[in-house]
Amino acid sequence: MSNATYRVENREPVTYVALPVTVTMHDIGERIGAAYTQLDVYLAARGINPSGPSLVRYRKLDMRGPFTIEVGWVIPENTWIDLPYVADVLPAGRYAVGSFEGPYAHLEEVTRETLMWADLKDLNFDVEPGVDGKWASRVELYLDDPREGEEGLEGPVEVAILTLE
């Protein structure tokens, strides 16, 4: 069990810019780091300053093969972005949130616990039915710059998943 805490929270929409990255469960950590480096160079060249935390958005997951995530930063609204980068909005709504402070290596466990907690609270997620259903909003928000710990990078993270009202 992780040291995560759980809650339901109403959230406003959040604008972000991201780099879509194809990953597998095996290489996700190294691919995320490289994507942040590329995205940070792009944002600095454009003079775009993030206005909130960094994030990883999962639209679909595949535990067995490749899938695409969005690695990004919260930014001010109405910012023009060039391909291959994307600008999008995390929708407003009611989210199941798992808050965690610790090694990023434990995030899969925290996400699983958040899903189980929500199930115990009879919360239903905004996701298409089926194994490969598309999530309306499933995101990890990295609330502070990562620091090196005993198990690798660590810091405060929120796992937030949009629920059905």
VMD Tcl script that builds the backbone (N, CA, C; Angstrom):
set m [mol new atoms 495]
animate dup $m
set s [atomselect $m all]
$s set {name element resname resid chain x y z} {
  {N N MET 1 A 0.843 -1.189 0.000}
  {CA C MET 1 A 0.000 0.000 0.000}
  {C C MET 1 A 0.889 1.254 0.000}
  {N N SER 2 A 0.469 2.211 -0.778}
  {CA C SER 2 A 1.183 3.489 -0.824}
  {C C SER 2 A 0.699 4.388 0.314}
  {N N ASN 3 A 1.318 5.541 0.428}
  {CA C ASN 3 A 0.884 6.508 1.443}
  {C C ASN 3 A -0.062 7.547 0.841}
  {N N ALA 4 A -0.763 7.196 -0.213}
  {CA C ALA 4 A -1.658 8.128 -0.905}
  {C C ALA 4 A -2.902 8.413 -0.064}
  {N N THR 5 A -3.477 9.580 -0.316}
  {CA C THR 5 A -4.771 9.941 0.250}
  {C C THR 5 A -5.730 10.171 -0.913}
  {N N TYR 6 A -7.019 10.008 -0.664}
  {CA C TYR 6 A -8.003 10.030 -1.754}
  {C C TYR 6 A -9.145 10.975 -1.418}
  {N N ARG 7 A -9.696 11.561 -2.486}
  {CA C ARG 7 A -10.833 12.467 -2.321}
  {C C ARG 7 A -11.540 12.629 -3.655}
  {N N VAL 8 A -12.741 13.185 -3.585}
  {CA C VAL 8 A -13.474 13.606 -4.778}
  {C C VAL 8 A -13.386 15.119 -4.812}
  {N N GLU 9 A -13.100 15.658 -5.990}
  {CA C GLU 9 A -12.886 17.103 -6.099}
  {C C GLU 9 A -13.500 17.626 -7.397}
  {N N ASN 10 A -14.222 18.734 -7.310}
  {CA C ASN 10 A -14.703 19.421 -8.508}
  {C C ASN 10 A -13.589 20.314 -9.011}
  {N N ARG 11 A -13.289 20.190 -10.310}
  {CA C ARG 11 A -12.188 20.948 -10.902}
  {C C ARG 11 A -12.674 21.776 -12.086}
  {N N GLU 12 A -12.032 22.911 -12.253}
  {CA C GLU 12 A -12.263 23.781 -13.408}
  {C C GLU 12 A -11.451 23.246 -14.593}
  {N N PRO 13 A -11.779 23.676 -15.813}
  {CA C PRO 13 A -10.984 23.242 -16.969}
  {C C PRO 13 A -9.547 23.764 -16.863}
  {N N VAL 14 A -8.613 22.991 -17.399}
  {CA C VAL 14 A -7.198 23.337 -17.349}
  {C C VAL 14 A -6.615 23.212 -18.757}
  {N N THR 15 A -6.038 24.302 -19.260}
  {CA C THR 15 A -5.396 24.298 -20.575}
  {C C THR 15 A -3.958 23.820 -20.429}
  {N N TYR 16 A -3.513 23.010 -21.376}
  {CA C TYR 16 A -2.145 22.513 -21.327}
  {C C TYR 16 A -1.582 22.372 -22.735}
  {N N VAL 17 A -0.262 22.318 -22.825}
  {CA C VAL 17 A 0.442 21.998 -24.061}
  {C C VAL 17 A 1.208 20.713 -23.799}
  {N N ALA 18 A 1.267 19.851 -24.822}
  {CA C ALA 18 A 1.902 18.554 -24.609}
  {C C ALA 18 A 2.565 18.049 -25.884}
  {N N LEU 19 A 3.435 17.092 -25.693}
  {CA C LEU 19 A 4.045 16.347 -26.781}
  {C C LEU 19 A 3.505 14.926 -26.702}
  {N N PRO 20 A 2.779 14.465 -27.736}
  {CA C PRO 20 A 2.338 13.074 -27.747}
  {C C PRO 20 A 3.549 12.148 -27.912}
  {N N VAL 21 A 3.597 11.097 -27.106}
  {CA C VAL 21 A 4.721 10.178 -27.107}
  {C C VAL 21 A 4.184 8.750 -27.066}
  {N N THR 22 A 4.682 7.902 -27.957}
  {CA C THR 22 A 4.318 6.489 -27.937}
  {C C THR 22 A 5.251 5.770 -26.970}
  {N N VAL 23 A 4.658 5.015 -26.045}
  {CA C VAL 23 A 5.416 4.345 -24.987}
  {C C VAL 23 A 4.914 2.915 -24.826}
  {N N THR 24 A 5.665 2.150 -24.063}
  {CA C THR 24 A 5.189 0.872 -23.531}
  {C C THR 24 A 5.335 0.976 -22.010}
  {N N MET 25 A 4.744 0.071 -21.290}
  {CA C MET 25 A 4.884 0.085 -19.837}
  {C C MET 25 A 6.350 -0.094 -19.440}
  {N N HIS 26 A 7.134 -0.730 -20.297}
  {CA C HIS 26 A 8.545 -0.977 -20.004}
  {C C HIS 26 A 9.399 0.290 -20.122}
  {N N ASP 27 A 9.128 1.141 -21.118}
  {CA C ASP 27 A 10.000 2.294 -21.364}
  {C C ASP 27 A 9.370 3.643 -21.020}
  {N N ILE 28 A 8.230 3.628 -20.359}
  {CA C ILE 28 A 7.494 4.870 -20.122}
  {C C ILE 28 A 8.318 5.910 -19.356}
  {N N GLY 29 A 9.068 5.510 -18.346}
  {CA C GLY 29 A 9.844 6.461 -17.550}
  {C C GLY 29 A 10.889 7.200 -18.360}
  {N N GLU 30 A 11.667 6.483 -19.127}
  {CA C GLU 30 A 12.718 7.135 -19.922}
  {C C GLU 30 A 12.132 7.972 -21.049}
  {N N ARG 31 A 11.021 7.554 -21.627}
  {CA C ARG 31 A 10.386 8.310 -22.714}
  {C C ARG 31 A 9.774 9.611 -22.192}
  {N N ILE 32 A 9.230 9.582 -20.980}
  {CA C ILE 32 A 8.662 10.796 -20.387}
  {C C ILE 32 A 9.760 11.834 -20.162}
  {N N GLY 33 A 10.886 11.417 -19.612}
  {CA C GLY 33 A 11.988 12.345 -19.366}
  {C C GLY 33 A 12.480 13.005 -20.646}
  {N N ALA 34 A 12.663 12.229 -21.699}
  {CA C ALA 34 A 13.121 12.768 -22.984}
  {C C ALA 34 A 12.081 13.725 -23.570}
  {N N ALA 35 A 10.803 13.406 -23.410}
  {CA C ALA 35 A 9.741 14.267 -23.937}
  {C C ALA 35 A 9.715 15.606 -23.212}
  {N N TYR 36 A 9.900 15.605 -21.889}
  {CA C TYR 36 A 9.938 16.871 -21.148}
  {C C TYR 36 A 11.106 17.737 -21.617}
  {N N THR 37 A 12.248 17.121 -21.866}
  {CA C THR 37 A 13.400 17.880 -22.354}
  {C C THR 37 A 13.065 18.552 -23.677}
  {N N GLN 38 A 12.491 17.805 -24.611}
  {CA C GLN 38 A 12.122 18.351 -25.919}
  {C C GLN 38 A 11.066 19.446 -25.781}
  {N N LEU 39 A 10.050 19.208 -24.957}
  {CA C LEU 39 A 8.985 20.182 -24.762}
  {C C LEU 39 A 9.519 21.463 -24.106}
  {N N ASP 40 A 10.395 21.326 -23.125}
  {CA C ASP 40 A 10.958 22.503 -22.447}
  {C C ASP 40 A 11.746 23.374 -23.423}
  {N N VAL 41 A 12.508 22.768 -24.329}
  {CA C VAL 41 A 13.256 23.522 -25.334}
  {C C VAL 41 A 12.283 24.273 -26.238}
  {N N TYR 42 A 11.205 23.612 -26.667}
  {CA C TYR 42 A 10.201 24.241 -27.528}
  {C C TYR 42 A 9.535 25.426 -26.822}
  {N N LEU 43 A 9.102 25.225 -25.592}
  {CA C LEU 43 A 8.427 26.301 -24.857}
  {C C LEU 43 A 9.361 27.496 -24.637}
  {N N ALA 44 A 10.622 27.238 -24.295}
  {CA C ALA 44 A 11.574 28.327 -24.083}
  {C C ALA 44 A 11.796 29.103 -25.381}
  {N N ALA 45 A 11.910 28.404 -26.505}
  {CA C ALA 45 A 12.113 29.066 -27.796}
  {C C ALA 45 A 10.923 29.938 -28.170}
  {N N ARG 46 A 9.734 29.538 -27.769}
  {CA C ARG 46 A 8.515 30.300 -28.058}
  {C C ARG 46 A 8.197 31.341 -26.988}
  {N N GLY 47 A 8.951 31.358 -25.904}
  {CA C GLY 47 A 8.684 32.307 -24.836}
  {C C GLY 47 A 7.413 31.983 -24.056}
  {N N ILE 48 A 7.049 30.706 -24.016}
  {CA C ILE 48 A 5.851 30.267 -23.298}
  {C C ILE 48 A 6.260 29.777 -21.914}
  {N N ASN 49 A 5.711 30.403 -20.887}
  {CA C ASN 49 A 5.998 30.010 -19.518}
  {C C ASN 49 A 4.828 29.206 -18.965}
  {N N PRO 50 A 5.099 27.982 -18.486}
  {CA C PRO 50 A 4.015 27.222 -17.859}
  {C C PRO 50 A 3.396 28.016 -16.716}
  {N N SER 51 A 2.078 27.854 -16.550}
  {CA C SER 51 A 1.373 28.550 -15.477}
  {C C SER 51 A 0.881 27.589 -14.401}
  {N N GLY 52 A 1.322 26.349 -14.494}
  {CA C GLY 52 A 0.903 25.334 -13.536}
  {C C GLY 52 A 1.806 24.124 -13.636}
  {N N PRO 53 A 1.388 23.019 -13.041}
  {CA C PRO 53 A 2.249 21.845 -12.950}
  {C C PRO 53 A 2.442 21.129 -14.291}
  {N N SER 54 A 3.458 20.276 -14.315}
  {CA C SER 54 A 3.633 19.378 -15.452}
  {C C SER 54 A 2.636 18.236 -15.312}
  {N N LEU 55 A 2.397 17.537 -16.415}
  {CA C LEU 55 A 1.392 16.479 -16.391}
  {C C LEU 55 A 1.697 15.401 -17.412}
  {N N VAL 56 A 1.087 14.255 -17.193}
  {CA C VAL 56 A 1.040 13.169 -18.166}
  {C C VAL 56 A -0.423 12.771 -18.282}
  {N N ARG 57 A -0.955 12.853 -19.520}
  {CA C ARG 57 A -2.354 12.500 -19.759}
  {C C ARG 57 A -2.415 11.172 -20.505}
  {N N TYR 58 A -3.259 10.287 -19.991}
  {CA C TYR 58 A -3.488 8.975 -20.595}
  {C C TYR 58 A -4.875 8.984 -21.220}
  {N N ARG 59 A -4.929 8.832 -22.530}
  {CA C ARG 59 A -6.234 8.750 -23.197}
  {C C ARG 59 A -6.668 7.297 -23.352}
  {N N LYS 60 A -5.723 6.423 -23.656}
  {CA C LYS 60 A -5.942 4.977 -23.716}
  {C C LYS 60 A -4.711 4.321 -23.116}
  {N N LEU 61 A -4.898 3.144 -22.578}
  {CA C LEU 61 A -3.795 2.391 -22.001}
  {C C LEU 61 A -3.736 1.014 -22.631}
  {N N ASP 62 A -2.539 0.494 -22.783}
  {CA C ASP 62 A -2.362 -0.879 -23.225}
  {C C ASP 62 A -1.224 -1.462 -22.403}
  {N N MET 63 A -1.539 -2.337 -21.481}
  {CA C MET 63 A -0.536 -2.906 -20.595}
  {C C MET 63 A 0.382 -3.883 -21.334}
  {N N ARG 64 A -0.015 -4.307 -22.547}
  {CA C ARG 64 A 0.760 -5.301 -23.278}
  {C C ARG 64 A 1.591 -4.732 -24.417}
  {N N GLY 65 A 1.214 -3.582 -24.950}
  {CA C GLY 65 A 1.898 -3.067 -26.131}
  {C C GLY 65 A 2.001 -1.556 -26.107}
  {N N PRO 66 A 2.400 -0.972 -27.232}
  {CA C PRO 66 A 2.561 0.473 -27.296}
  {C C PRO 66 A 1.231 1.228 -27.186}
  {N N PHE 67 A 1.296 2.407 -26.580}
  {CA C PHE 67 A 0.158 3.325 -26.519}
  {C C PHE 67 A 0.723 4.742 -26.453}
  {N N THR 68 A -0.117 5.729 -26.679}
  {CA C THR 68 A 0.338 7.121 -26.723}
  {C C THR 68 A -0.135 7.873 -25.490}
  {N N ILE 69 A 0.785 8.613 -24.904}
  {CA C ILE 69 A 0.477 9.503 -23.789}
  {C C ILE 69 A 0.779 10.931 -24.231}
  {N N GLU 70 A 0.315 11.895 -23.461}
  {CA C GLU 70 A 0.661 13.288 -23.699}
  {C C GLU 70 A 1.457 13.789 -22.502}
  {N N VAL 71 A 2.672 14.260 -22.766}
  {CA C VAL 71 A 3.575 14.764 -21.738}
  {C C VAL 71 A 3.559 16.278 -21.844}
  {N N GLY 72 A 3.130 16.982 -20.790}
  {CA C GLY 72 A 2.943 18.410 -20.967}
  {C C GLY 72 A 3.053 19.261 -19.727}
  {N N TRP 73 A 2.656 20.518 -19.931}
  {CA C TRP 73 A 2.633 21.552 -18.893}
  {C C TRP 73 A 1.323 22.313 -18.964}
  {N N VAL 74 A 0.819 22.720 -17.815}
  {CA C VAL 74 A -0.315 23.640 -17.765}
  {C C VAL 74 A 0.195 24.996 -18.258}
  {N N ILE 75 A -0.587 25.640 -19.151}
  {CA C ILE 75 A -0.188 26.915 -19.746}
  {C C ILE 75 A -1.360 27.892 -19.708}
  {N N PRO 76 A -1.073 29.169 -19.992}
  {CA C PRO 76 A -2.183 30.128 -20.105}
  {C C PRO 76 A -3.079 29.752 -21.282}
  {N N GLU 77 A -4.333 30.165 -21.215}
  {CA C GLU 77 A -5.276 29.886 -22.300}
  {C C GLU 77 A -4.854 30.602 -23.579}
  {N N ASN 78 A -5.395 30.099 -24.711}
  {CA C ASN 78 A -5.233 30.736 -26.018}
  {C C ASN 78 A -3.776 30.876 -26.446}
  {N N THR 79 A -2.992 29.855 -26.264}
  {CA C THR 79 A -1.610 29.840 -26.702}
  {C C THR 79 A -1.510 29.029 -27.984}
  {N N TRP 80 A -0.904 29.611 -29.022}
  {CA C TRP 80 A -0.750 28.925 -30.308}
  {C C TRP 80 A 0.382 27.918 -30.211}
  {N N ILE 81 A 0.131 26.687 -30.675}
  {CA C ILE 81 A 1.105 25.608 -30.585}
  {C C ILE 81 A 1.314 25.011 -31.978}
  {N N ASP 82 A 2.548 24.664 -32.307}
  {CA C ASP 82 A 2.898 24.053 -33.587}
  {C C ASP 82 A 2.958 22.531 -33.456}
  {N N LEU 83 A 2.628 21.828 -34.546}
  {CA C LEU 83 A 2.791 20.371 -34.582}
  {C C LEU 83 A 4.268 20.033 -34.472}
  {N N PRO 84 A 4.643 18.963 -33.817}
  {CA C PRO 84 A 3.840 17.840 -33.338}
  {C C PRO 84 A 3.245 18.051 -31.948}
  {N N TYR 85 A 3.400 19.243 -31.388}
  {CA C TYR 85 A 2.857 19.544 -30.068}
  {C C TYR 85 A 1.353 19.764 -30.179}
  {N N VAL 86 A 0.664 19.601 -29.073}
  {CA C VAL 86 A -0.782 19.803 -29.042}
  {C C VAL 86 A -1.139 20.692 -27.857}
  {N N ALA 87 A -2.176 21.469 -28.026}
  {CA C ALA 87 A -2.768 22.217 -26.920}
  {C C ALA 87 A -4.168 21.666 -26.729}
  {N N ASP 88 A -4.544 21.429 -25.503}
  {CA C ASP 88 A -5.851 20.848 -25.218}
  {C C ASP 88 A -6.287 21.314 -23.834}
  {N N VAL 89 A -7.438 20.825 -23.412}
  {CA C VAL 89 A -8.014 21.211 -22.121}
  {C C VAL 89 A -8.424 19.955 -21.364}
  {N N LEU 90 A -8.003 19.887 -20.110}
  {CA C LEU 90 A -8.565 18.877 -19.215}
  {C C LEU 90 A -9.949 19.385 -18.853}
  {N N PRO 91 A -10.979 18.577 -19.088}
  {CA C PRO 91 A -12.335 19.089 -18.872}
  {C C PRO 91 A -12.657 19.337 -17.402}
  {N N ALA 92 A -13.542 20.296 -17.202}
  {CA C ALA 92 A -14.062 20.550 -15.855}
  {C C ALA 92 A -14.903 19.361 -15.434}
  {N N GLY 93 A -15.045 19.176 -14.149}
  {CA C GLY 93 A -15.919 18.123 -13.655}
  {C C GLY 93 A -15.470 17.593 -12.316}
  {N N ARG 94 A -16.075 16.494 -11.963}
  {CA C ARG 94 A -15.841 15.833 -10.681}
  {C C ARG 94 A -14.789 14.743 -10.887}
  {N N TYR 95 A -13.704 14.832 -10.137}
  {CA C TYR 95 A -12.575 13.914 -10.292}
  {C C TYR 95 A -12.357 13.091 -9.026}
  {N N ALA 96 A -11.987 11.838 -9.212}
  {CA C ALA 96 A -11.425 11.035 -8.132}
  {C C ALA 96 A -9.937 11.341 -8.144}
  {N N VAL 97 A -9.408 11.735 -6.978}
  {CA C VAL 97 A -8.016 12.186 -6.906}
  {C C VAL 97 A -7.273 11.378 -5.847}
  {N N GLY 98 A -6.130 10.849 -6.250}
  {CA C GLY 98 A -5.199 10.219 -5.321}
  {C C GLY 98 A -3.976 11.102 -5.209}
  {N N SER 99 A -3.674 11.610 -4.021}
  {CA C SER 99 A -2.495 12.453 -3.803}
  {C C SER 99 A -1.397 11.612 -3.181}
  {N N PHE 100 A -0.187 11.796 -3.696}
  {CA C PHE 100 A 0.930 10.944 -3.301}
  {C C PHE 100 A 2.206 11.758 -3.254}
  {N N GLU 101 A 3.036 11.497 -2.275}
  {CA C GLU 101 A 4.376 12.097 -2.191}
  {C C GLU 101 A 5.353 10.952 -2.056}
  {N N GLY 102 A 6.197 10.776 -3.087}
  {CA C GLY 102 A 7.163 9.694 -3.029}
  {C C GLY 102 A 7.720 9.364 -4.393}
  {N N PRO 103 A 8.311 8.177 -4.512}
  {CA C PRO 103 A 8.948 7.767 -5.764}
  {C C PRO 103 A 7.929 7.578 -6.891}
  {N N TYR 104 A 8.271 8.119 -8.052}
  {CA C TYR 104 A 7.402 7.958 -9.217}
  {C C TYR 104 A 7.246 6.482 -9.589}
  {N N ALA 105 A 8.193 5.659 -9.185}
  {CA C ALA 105 A 8.107 4.228 -9.454}
  {C C ALA 105 A 6.858 3.608 -8.823}
  {N N HIS 106 A 6.230 4.285 -7.862}
  {CA C HIS 106 A 5.036 3.768 -7.184}
  {C C HIS 106 A 3.733 4.273 -7.810}
  {N N LEU 107 A 3.823 5.046 -8.885}
  {CA C LEU 107 A 2.604 5.645 -9.442}
  {C C LEU 107 A 1.625 4.619 -10.007}
  {N N GLU 108 A 2.106 3.529 -10.532}
  {CA C GLU 108 A 1.185 2.494 -11.020}
  {C C GLU 108 A 0.355 1.956 -9.858}
  {N N GLU 109 A 0.990 1.749 -8.711}
  {CA C GLU 109 A 0.290 1.287 -7.506}
  {C C GLU 109 A -0.710 2.338 -7.016}
  {N N VAL 110 A -0.298 3.604 -7.011}
  {CA C VAL 110 A -1.183 4.688 -6.571}
  {C C VAL 110 A -2.399 4.775 -7.485}
  {N N THR 111 A -2.180 4.633 -8.787}
  {CA C THR 111 A -3.301 4.673 -9.733}
  {C C THR 111 A -4.254 3.512 -9.475}
  {N N ARG 112 A -3.717 2.327 -9.291}
  {CA C ARG 112 A -4.549 1.150 -9.010}
  {C C ARG 112 A -5.351 1.364 -7.725}
  {N N GLU 113 A -4.715 1.895 -6.681}
  {CA C GLU 113 A -5.407 2.156 -5.421}
  {C C GLU 113 A -6.488 3.229 -5.583}
  {N N THR 114 A -6.218 4.247 -6.399}
  {CA C THR 114 A -7.216 5.286 -6.657}
  {C C THR 114 A -8.435 4.679 -7.336}
  {N N LEU 115 A -8.207 3.807 -8.298}
  {CA C LEU 115 A -9.317 3.136 -8.988}
  {C C LEU 115 A -10.117 2.271 -8.016}
  {N N MET 116 A -9.428 1.543 -7.145}
  {CA C MET 116 A -10.119 0.697 -6.165}
  {C C MET 116 A -10.896 1.544 -5.159}
  {N N TRP 117 A -10.300 2.635 -4.689}
  {CA C TRP 117 A -10.976 3.538 -3.748}
  {C C TRP 117 A -12.254 4.078 -4.378}
  {N N ALA 118 A -12.153 4.525 -5.627}
  {CA C ALA 118 A -13.326 5.071 -6.325}
  {C C ALA 118 A -14.412 4.013 -6.472}
  {N N ASP 119 A -14.006 2.775 -6.733}
  {CA C ASP 119 A -14.981 1.687 -6.852}
  {C C ASP 119 A -15.709 1.475 -5.521}
  {N N LEU 120 A -14.987 1.537 -4.413}
  {CA C LEU 120 A -15.610 1.386 -3.096}
  {C C LEU 120 A -16.581 2.523 -2.792}
  {N N LYS 121 A -16.345 3.694 -3.391}
  {CA C LYS 121 A -17.222 4.854 -3.213}
  {C C LYS 121 A -18.330 4.902 -4.266}
  {N N ASP 122 A -18.444 3.838 -5.065}
  {CA C ASP 122 A -19.452 3.749 -6.133}
  {C C ASP 122 A -19.346 4.883 -7.151}
  {N N LEU 123 A -18.117 5.298 -7.437}
  {CA C LEU 123 A -17.886 6.313 -8.462}
  {C C LEU 123 A -17.684 5.617 -9.804}
  {N N ASN 124 A -18.258 6.171 -10.838}
  {CA C ASN 124 A -18.081 5.635 -12.189}
  {C C ASN 124 A -17.254 6.622 -12.988}
  {N N PHE 125 A -16.309 6.103 -13.762}
  {CA C PHE 125 A -15.420 6.949 -14.538}
  {C C PHE 125 A -15.995 7.258 -15.909}
  {N N ASP 126 A -15.600 8.391 -16.440}
  {CA C ASP 126 A -15.983 8.803 -17.789}
  {C C ASP 126 A -14.996 8.151 -18.763}
  {N N VAL 127 A -15.298 6.925 -19.143}
  {CA C VAL 127 A -14.447 6.137 -20.026}
  {C C VAL 127 A -15.342 5.285 -20.924}
  {N N GLU 128 A -14.923 5.105 -22.170}
  {CA C GLU 128 A -15.669 4.234 -23.072}
  {C C GLU 128 A -15.578 2.805 -22.568}
  {N N PRO 129 A -16.638 2.006 -22.742}
  {CA C PRO 129 A -16.590 0.613 -22.298}
  {C C PRO 129 A -15.538 -0.187 -23.067}
  {N N GLY 130 A -15.037 -1.238 -22.441}
  {CA C GLY 130 A -14.089 -2.137 -23.091}
  {C C GLY 130 A -12.694 -1.990 -22.528}
  {N N VAL 131 A -11.861 -2.950 -22.832}
  {CA C VAL 131 A -10.494 -2.996 -22.322}
  {C C VAL 131 A -9.685 -1.785 -22.789}
  {N N ASP 132 A -9.877 -1.375 -24.035}
  {CA C ASP 132 A -9.112 -0.266 -24.597}
  {C C ASP 132 A -9.936 1.012 -24.690}
  {N N GLY 133 A -10.855 1.221 -23.757}
  {CA C GLY 133 A -11.724 2.389 -23.793}
  {C C GLY 133 A -10.955 3.697 -23.668}
  {N N LYS 134 A -11.485 4.722 -24.258}
  {CA C LYS 134 A -10.867 6.051 -24.214}
  {C C LYS 134 A -11.328 6.779 -22.954}
  {N N TRP 135 A -10.368 7.307 -22.186}
  {CA C TRP 135 A -10.646 8.043 -20.958}
  {C C TRP 135 A -10.929 9.499 -21.300}
  {N N ALA 136 A -11.974 10.067 -20.729}
  {CA C ALA 136 A -12.278 11.483 -20.946}
  {C C ALA 136 A -11.183 12.356 -20.334}
  {N N SER 137 A -10.704 11.986 -19.149}
  {CA C SER 137 A -9.612 12.708 -18.508}
  {C C SER 137 A -9.004 11.839 -17.413}
  {N N ARG 138 A -7.821 11.344 -17.696}
  {CA C ARG 138 A -7.047 10.551 -16.730}
  {C C ARG 138 A -5.633 11.108 -16.776}
  {N N VAL 139 A -5.194 11.711 -15.675}
  {CA C VAL 139 A -3.965 12.498 -15.717}
  {C C VAL 139 A -3.182 12.359 -14.421}
  {N N GLU 140 A -1.862 12.446 -14.557}
  {CA C GLU 140 A -0.970 12.590 -13.405}
  {C C GLU 140 A -0.474 14.035 -13.436}
  {N N LEU 141 A -0.617 14.734 -12.326}
  {CA C LEU 141 A -0.141 16.112 -12.201}
  {C C LEU 141 A 1.048 16.120 -11.248}
  {N N TYR 142 A 2.191 16.558 -11.753}
  {CA C TYR 142 A 3.425 16.609 -10.972}
  {C C TYR 142 A 3.529 18.008 -10.372}
  {N N LEU 143 A 3.272 18.111 -9.078}
  {CA C LEU 143 A 3.048 19.394 -8.419}
  {C C LEU 143 A 4.313 20.174 -8.102}
  {N N ASP 144 A 5.471 19.560 -8.250}
  {CA C ASP 144 A 6.737 20.223 -7.965}
  {C C ASP 144 A 7.805 19.582 -8.849}
  {N N ASP 145 A 8.943 20.243 -8.971}
  {CA C ASP 145 A 10.039 19.673 -9.743}
  {C C ASP 145 A 10.481 18.362 -9.101}
  {N N PRO 146 A 10.806 17.356 -9.917}
  {CA C PRO 146 A 11.249 16.086 -9.340}
  {C C PRO 146 A 12.609 16.233 -8.665}
  {N N ARG 147 A 12.821 15.386 -7.688}
  {CA C ARG 147 A 14.119 15.329 -7.024}
  {C C ARG 147 A 14.565 13.868 -7.009}
  {N N GLU 148 A 15.851 13.663 -6.917}
  {CA C GLU 148 A 16.400 12.311 -6.894}
  {C C GLU 148 A 16.264 11.736 -5.494}
  {N N GLY 149 A 15.684 10.548 -5.397}
  {CA C GLY 149 A 15.532 9.858 -4.122}
  {C C GLY 149 A 16.181 8.496 -4.184}
  {N N GLU 150 A 15.991 7.704 -3.158}
  {CA C GLU 150 A 16.586 6.373 -3.087}
  {C C GLU 150 A 16.085 5.443 -4.198}
  {N N GLU 151 A 14.831 5.661 -4.645}
  {CA C GLU 151 A 14.249 4.800 -5.679}
  {C C GLU 151 A 14.131 5.512 -7.027}
  {N N GLY 152 A 14.886 6.580 -7.223}
  {CA C GLY 152 A 14.806 7.340 -8.461}
  {C C GLY 152 A 14.084 8.647 -8.230}
  {N N LEU 153 A 13.530 9.205 -9.307}
  {CA C LEU 153 A 12.846 10.491 -9.194}
  {C C LEU 153 A 11.613 10.374 -8.310}
  {N N GLU 154 A 11.355 11.441 -7.555}
  {CA C GLU 154 A 10.211 11.451 -6.653}
  {C C GLU 154 A 9.711 12.866 -6.450}
  {N N GLY 155 A 8.524 12.970 -5.859}
  {CA C GLY 155 A 7.923 14.252 -5.560}
  {C C GLY 155 A 6.435 14.112 -5.357}
  {N N PRO 156 A 5.730 15.226 -5.152}
  {CA C PRO 156 A 4.280 15.184 -4.967}
  {C C PRO 156 A 3.554 15.053 -6.314}
  {N N VAL 157 A 2.595 14.130 -6.356}
  {CA C VAL 157 A 1.844 13.851 -7.585}
  {C C VAL 157 A 0.373 13.654 -7.227}
  {N N GLU 158 A -0.495 14.105 -8.135}
  {CA C GLU 158 A -1.922 13.786 -8.045}
  {C C GLU 158 A -2.306 12.938 -9.245}
  {N N VAL 159 A -2.990 11.838 -8.989}
  {CA C VAL 159 A -3.626 11.048 -10.028}
  {C C VAL 159 A -5.090 11.487 -10.020}
  {N N ALA 160 A -5.555 12.069 -11.137}
  {CA C ALA 160 A -6.917 12.604 -11.198}
  {C C ALA 160 A -7.648 11.976 -12.375}
  {N N ILE 161 A -8.828 11.415 -12.096}
  {CA C ILE 161 A -9.622 10.721 -13.118}
  {C C ILE 161 A -11.057 11.252 -13.092}
  {N N LEU 162 A -11.520 11.742 -14.239}
  {CA C LEU 162 A -12.855 12.311 -14.338}
  {C C LEU 162 A -13.916 11.242 -14.119}
  {N N THR 163 A -14.887 11.573 -13.275}
  {CA C THR 163 A -15.987 10.648 -12.992}
  {C C THR 163 A -17.248 11.149 -13.705}
  {N N LEU 164 A -18.219 10.272 -13.773}
  {CA C LEU 164 A -19.541 10.667 -14.269}
  {C C LEU 164 A -20.287 11.295 -13.113}
  {N N GLU 165 A -21.011 12.343 -13.353}
  {CA C GLU 165 A -21.763 13.032 -12.293}
  {C C GLU 165 A -22.873 12.142 -11.772}
}
mol reanalyze $m
mol bondsrecalc $m
mol representation Tube
mol addrep $m
